[in-house]
Amino acid sequence: MHDADNENQIRNLIERWVDAVCRGDMEGVLAGHSPDIVMYDVPEPIQCKGLLAYRQTWELFFTENRAGPDRFRLYELEIHAGEDVAVAYGLLAIAGAPARCRLTVGLRRIGRTWTVLHEHHSMPIDLLQ
């Protein structure tokens, strides 16, 4: 598969994820994520392992952030994909947050499908104090 095709598939996966977050669609948020996902997040818990723990972080997010198109916006998405491993990164604007967050996503292609293995969300430390 050509790298541009891989990048397009990954971009579509991430855009569907962002849309699901905005709508509060939990199944859409979980789609495309590995059962063994590891996520580093801004609020506690700062590390979660596995799809159940990942789901619980989003349940908390949904209770504290209203659904809508401004709930979660992604800017400057960059994707670098090889044949079966990829990384994507960009900036997130979260409604009510004092600054944009940083997002890094690690993916692996299993068969013909890209799967998110790792997510890392972060903010500048001076905004968290």
Backbone as numpy.savetxt, mean C-alpha at the origin, in Angstrom:
# Nx Ny Nz CAx CAy CAz Cx Cy Cz
7.86 -11.79 -19.98 7.01 -10.61 -19.98 7.90 -9.38 -19.98
7.56 -8.39 -20.73 8.32 -7.14 -20.86 8.18 -6.30 -19.59
9.25 -5.58 -19.21 9.24 -4.77 -18.00 8.11 -3.75 -17.99
7.79 -3.15 -19.14 6.69 -2.17 -19.21 5.35 -2.85 -18.89
5.17 -4.08 -19.35 3.95 -4.82 -19.02 3.86 -5.08 -17.52
4.99 -5.47 -16.94 5.03 -5.70 -15.49 4.71 -4.41 -14.74
5.30 -3.31 -15.15 5.05 -2.03 -14.50 3.58 -1.63 -14.60
2.96 -1.86 -15.75 1.53 -1.55 -15.91 0.67 -2.42 -15.00
0.98 -3.70 -14.90 0.22 -4.58 -14.01 0.34 -4.13 -12.56
1.55 -3.75 -12.17 1.77 -3.29 -10.79 1.06 -1.97 -10.54
1.15 -1.05 -11.48 0.45 0.24 -11.34 -1.05 0.01 -11.17
-1.63 -0.88 -11.96 -3.06 -1.18 -11.84 -3.39 -1.80 -10.49
-2.54 -2.70 -10.00 -2.75 -3.32 -8.69 -2.74 -2.25 -7.60
-1.77 -1.36 -7.62 -1.65 -0.33 -6.59 -2.79 0.67 -6.71
-3.18 1.06 -7.90 -4.29 2.00 -8.07 -5.60 1.39 -7.59
-5.82 0.10 -7.82 -7.02 -0.56 -7.30 -7.00 -0.60 -5.78
-5.82 -0.80 -5.19 -5.67 -0.81 -3.73 -6.01 0.57 -3.16
-5.46 1.63 -3.75 -5.76 2.99 -3.28 -7.25 3.27 -3.38
-7.87 2.88 -4.49 -9.31 3.10 -4.67 -10.10 2.34 -3.59
-9.68 1.12 -3.30 -10.36 0.33 -2.27 -10.23 1.00 -0.90
-9.06 1.54 -0.59 -8.88 2.26 0.67 -9.84 3.45 0.73
-9.92 4.21 -0.35 -10.80 5.39 -0.38 -12.26 5.01 -0.15
-12.68 3.86 -0.69 -14.07 3.42 -0.57 -14.35 2.64 0.70
-13.30 2.24 1.41 -13.50 1.41 2.60 -13.82 -0.03 2.26
-13.35 -0.49 1.12 -13.60 -1.85 0.63 -12.49 -2.77 1.13
-12.73 -3.43 2.25 -11.69 -4.25 2.87 -11.21 -5.36 1.95
-12.10 -6.04 1.27 -11.67 -7.13 0.38 -10.79 -6.59 -0.74
-11.10 -5.40 -1.23 -10.26 -4.76 -2.25 -8.89 -4.37 -1.70
-8.84 -3.94 -0.45 -7.57 -3.58 0.19 -6.68 -4.82 0.32
-7.28 -5.94 0.67 -6.52 -7.17 0.89 -6.12 -7.86 -0.42
-6.86 -7.60 -1.48 -6.60 -8.27 -2.77 -5.17 -7.99 -3.23
-4.53 -9.00 -3.74 -3.19 -8.83 -4.27 -2.09 -8.83 -3.22
-2.44 -9.09 -1.97 -1.46 -9.13 -0.89 -1.18 -10.57 -0.47
0.08 -10.86 -0.18 0.49 -12.19 0.24 -0.09 -12.53 1.61
-0.43 -13.79 1.84 -0.84 -14.20 3.19 0.27 -13.93 4.22
1.51 -13.84 3.77 2.67 -13.62 4.64 3.16 -12.17 4.62
2.31 -11.22 4.20 2.75 -9.83 4.10 3.35 -9.34 5.42
4.34 -8.49 5.29 4.90 -7.76 6.42 4.73 -6.29 6.10
4.12 -5.55 7.03 3.93 -4.11 6.84 4.53 -3.37 8.02
5.26 -2.30 7.70 5.72 -1.33 8.70 4.85 -0.11 8.53
4.25 0.38 9.62 3.25 1.44 9.54 3.65 2.61 10.43
2.94 3.71 10.29 3.20 4.90 11.10 2.63 4.74 12.52
1.33 4.44 12.67 0.82 4.26 14.04 1.09 2.84 14.54
0.90 2.66 15.82 1.01 1.31 16.41 -0.09 0.42 15.85
0.16 -0.84 15.63 1.47 -1.45 15.75 2.34 -1.07 14.54
3.60 -0.78 14.78 4.44 -0.32 13.68 4.87 -1.45 12.77
4.70 -2.68 13.21 4.98 -3.84 12.37 3.83 -4.83 12.49
3.36 -5.31 11.34 2.38 -6.39 11.38 2.82 -7.47 10.40
2.55 -8.70 10.78 2.94 -9.85 9.96 1.70 -10.69 9.69
1.48 -10.97 8.44 0.36 -11.80 8.03 -0.86 -10.99 7.64
-1.70 -11.60 6.85 -2.87 -10.92 6.31 -3.89 -10.54 7.37
-4.04 -11.34 8.42 -4.99 -11.00 9.48 -4.54 -9.73 10.21
-3.26 -9.64 10.56 -2.75 -8.44 11.23 -2.84 -7.23 10.31
-2.55 -7.43 9.03 -2.66 -6.36 8.03 -4.10 -5.86 7.98
-5.04 -6.77 7.95 -6.47 -6.42 7.93 -6.84 -5.58 9.16
-6.34 -5.98 10.32 -6.67 -5.27 11.56 -6.16 -3.82 11.53
-5.02 -3.57 10.91 -4.53 -2.18 10.82 -5.46 -1.34 9.96
-6.02 -1.94 8.91 -6.94 -1.21 8.04 -8.30 -1.01 8.71
-8.72 -1.96 9.51 -9.97 -1.76 10.27 -9.85 -0.54 11.17
-8.71 -0.40 11.83 -8.47 0.78 12.67 -8.45 2.06 11.82
-7.75 2.02 10.69 -7.69 3.17 9.79 -9.09 3.60 9.36
-9.93 2.64 8.99 -11.27 2.95 8.52 -12.14 3.57 9.61
-11.92 3.18 10.87 -12.73 3.77 11.95 -12.32 5.20 12.23
-11.09 5.57 11.88 -10.59 6.92 12.19 -10.53 7.86 11.00
-10.81 7.38 9.80 -10.71 8.20 8.59 -11.94 7.98 7.72
-12.66 9.06 7.43 -13.88 8.97 6.62 -13.59 8.52 5.20
-14.51 7.72 4.66 -14.40 7.28 3.27 -14.57 8.47 2.35
-13.99 8.39 1.18 -14.11 9.43 0.17 -12.83 9.53 -0.64
-12.90 10.27 -1.73 -11.75 10.34 -2.65 -10.51 10.99 -2.05
-10.66 11.77 -0.98 -9.50 12.42 -0.36 -8.96 11.64 0.83
-9.56 10.50 1.13 -9.12 9.70 2.27 -7.66 9.26 2.09
-7.27 8.98 0.87 -5.99 8.32 0.61 -5.61 8.60 -0.83
-4.67 9.51 -1.06 -4.25 9.84 -2.43 -2.78 9.52 -2.62
-2.46 8.95 -3.77 -1.10 8.56 -4.10 -0.53 9.49 -5.15
0.69 9.98 -4.90 1.37 10.89 -5.82 2.74 10.33 -6.17
3.20 10.69 -7.34 4.57 10.40 -7.77 4.94 8.92 -7.66
4.03 8.05 -8.08 4.29 6.62 -8.03 5.37 6.25 -9.04
6.42 5.62 -8.55 7.51 5.10 -9.39 7.54 3.60 -9.22
7.75 2.89 -10.32 7.78 1.43 -10.29 9.01 0.96 -11.04
9.72 0.03 -10.43 10.88 -0.60 -11.06 10.66 -2.09 -10.96
10.46 -2.73 -12.12 10.09 -4.13 -12.15 11.05 -4.94 -13.02
11.45 -6.07 -12.48 12.18 -7.06 -13.25 11.21 -8.14 -13.68
11.73 -9.31 -13.92 10.86 -10.41 -14.34 9.96 -10.92 -13.22
10.48 -10.99 -11.99 9.66 -11.55 -10.93 9.77 -10.83 -9.59
10.51 -9.72 -9.53 10.62 -8.91 -8.32 10.48 -7.44 -8.72
9.79 -6.67 -7.87 9.60 -5.25 -8.18 9.52 -4.44 -6.89
9.78 -3.16 -7.04 9.59 -2.21 -5.95 8.84 -1.01 -6.53
7.94 -0.48 -5.71 7.20 0.72 -6.09 7.26 1.68 -4.91
7.30 2.97 -5.20 7.33 3.94 -4.11 6.67 5.23 -4.57
6.16 5.96 -3.60 5.49 7.23 -3.89 5.15 7.94 -2.60
4.36 8.99 -2.73 3.91 9.78 -1.60 2.41 9.62 -1.44
1.96 9.58 -0.19 0.54 9.46 0.12 0.06 10.70 0.85
-1.08 11.20 0.46 -1.76 12.23 1.23 -2.95 11.55 1.88
-3.02 11.68 3.21 -4.11 11.08 3.97 -4.91 12.22 4.57
-6.21 12.19 4.36 -7.07 13.27 4.85 -6.81 13.51 6.33
-6.55 14.75 6.69 -6.33 15.12 8.08 -4.91 14.97 8.56
-4.03 14.34 7.79 -2.63 14.18 8.21 -1.88 15.48 7.96
-0.92 15.81 8.82 -0.21 17.08 8.69 0.74 17.15 7.50
1.11 16.02 6.93 2.04 16.01 5.79 1.82 14.73 5.00
2.42 14.70 3.84 2.36 13.47 3.05 3.18 12.37 3.71
2.70 11.17 3.53 3.42 9.99 4.01 4.22 9.41 2.84
5.18 8.60 3.19 5.96 7.89 2.18 5.45 6.45 2.12
5.44 5.90 0.91 4.99 4.52 0.70 6.03 3.78 -0.12
6.40 2.60 0.35 7.25 1.69 -0.42 6.56 0.34 -0.42
6.49 -0.28 -1.59 5.84 -1.58 -1.75 6.83 -2.52 -2.44
7.02 -3.70 -1.86 7.82 -4.75 -2.48 6.90 -5.84 -3.00
7.15 -6.28 -4.22 6.26 -7.26 -4.86 7.07 -8.40 -5.47
6.37 -9.52 -5.63 6.94 -10.67 -6.32 5.88 -11.22 -7.27
6.32 -11.59 -8.44 5.41 -12.21 -9.41 5.42 -13.70 -9.18
4.24 -14.23 -8.92 4.05 -15.67 -8.72 3.20 -16.15 -9.87
3.80 -16.94 -10.75 3.11 -17.31 -11.98 2.97 -16.07 -12.85
1.74 -15.68 -13.11 1.48 -14.49 -13.92 0.95 -13.33 -13.09
0.93 -13.50 -11.77 0.27 -12.53 -10.90 1.27 -11.86 -9.96
1.22 -10.53 -9.89 2.03 -9.77 -8.95 1.36 -9.78 -7.58
2.16 -9.99 -6.54 1.67 -10.07 -5.17 2.50 -9.14 -4.29
1.81 -8.38 -3.43 2.49 -7.50 -2.49 2.99 -8.33 -1.31
4.31 -8.30 -1.11 4.93 -9.01 0.01 5.24 -8.08 1.17
5.46 -6.81 0.86 5.89 -5.86 1.88 5.35 -4.47 1.57
4.88 -3.79 2.61 4.49 -2.38 2.54 5.20 -1.65 3.66
5.61 -0.44 3.36 6.24 0.40 4.38 5.64 1.80 4.24
4.97 2.25 5.29 4.41 3.59 5.34 5.22 4.38 6.36
5.60 5.61 6.07 6.37 6.39 7.03 6.07 7.87 6.87
6.41 8.62 7.92 6.27 10.08 7.92 7.56 10.67 8.48
7.84 11.92 8.15 9.01 12.58 8.76 8.86 12.58 10.27
9.93 12.27 10.98 9.87 12.10 12.43 9.47 13.37 13.16
9.84 14.54 12.64 9.51 15.77 13.34 8.00 16.04 13.37
7.26 15.42 12.46 5.80 15.57 12.47 5.12 14.63 13.44
5.85 13.65 13.93 5.27 12.65 14.82 5.47 12.98 16.29
6.27 13.99 16.57 6.58 14.32 17.97 5.55 15.22 18.57
